[in-house]
Amino acid sequence: MSDKPELVILDVRGEICPVPLVKAMEAMRSASHGQGIEMLTDFLPAVLVVTNAALKEGWNINIQTVSAKEWRLLLVKVI
C-alpha cells in the first residue's frame, strides 16, 4: 500500500504563469499510478496551458468553474 495520497492538491490561486504550469508538471511527473491531481487557480491562462500540457502527457482533464474567476482542474493519468 502506498503512503501517497490518492489526490494531490495544488492550490496555485494568486500565482501567474509559469508557476502554475511548473507546479502542475512537477506533480504530474511525481504522481503514482492511479493518483489524481486537483489544481485550484484564479488565473485563466493557467487553465489553458496546464490543460494543454496534461493532454500531451496523457492525462484526462475535468475543468470545473468554482466561481466567476476561479477554476478547479482534476487531472487523472490514463496512460
N, C-alpha and C positions, 0 to 999 in steps of 0.2 A: 504494500500500500504506500502510495506517495504521500509525502508530508506537504506537498504544494497544494494551495487552494484550487478548487475547481474553476474559479473565476478570478482573474486578476483585474483589479480596479485601477484604472488610470484616470485621475482627476486632473485634467490639464486646463480647467477653467482659469481664465486670466492670462493664459500663455498664448503667444502667437507663433506662427511658423518661423523657424523649423522645429521648435521644441516639441509640439505635439507629434509630429512625424517621427522625430528621433526617438522619443519615448515609446511610441507605438511599435516601431521597428525593433527596438531592444526587447520589448515584451514578446513580440511575435517570435523572435529568434530564441528566446529562452523558455518559451512555453512547452509544456509536456504534451504528449499526445492526449487529446480529449479535453485539454484545458482551454477555456474561453477567456476573452479579454473584453472588458467593458470600459469604454473610454467616454468620459464626460467632457464636453467642450462648449465654449461660448464663442468660438471663432469659426465661422462658416468655411473659410478656405481650408481649415484643418480637416473638416469633414470630407472635403473633396480630395485632398492629397492623401489622407490616410486610407480612404476607400480605394483609391486607385492603387496604392502600394499593396494593400491587403489582397486585392483581386489578383495582382501579378504574382503574389506569393501563395495563392491557392486557398485563401480564406473566404468563407461565406460572411456576408455583412448584412446586418439588420440595423437600419437607421431609424431612430425614434426622435420625434420632436418633443422635447420636455417643456419648453416654453418658446416664446417668440424669438429668443436669442440663445437657446441652449439645446444641445443635441446629445443623444446617447447612442454610441455605436457599439454593437455587440459583434465581436469577431469570433468565428469558430473555424478551426482548421479542418479542412475536408480532405486534403491530400496527405 
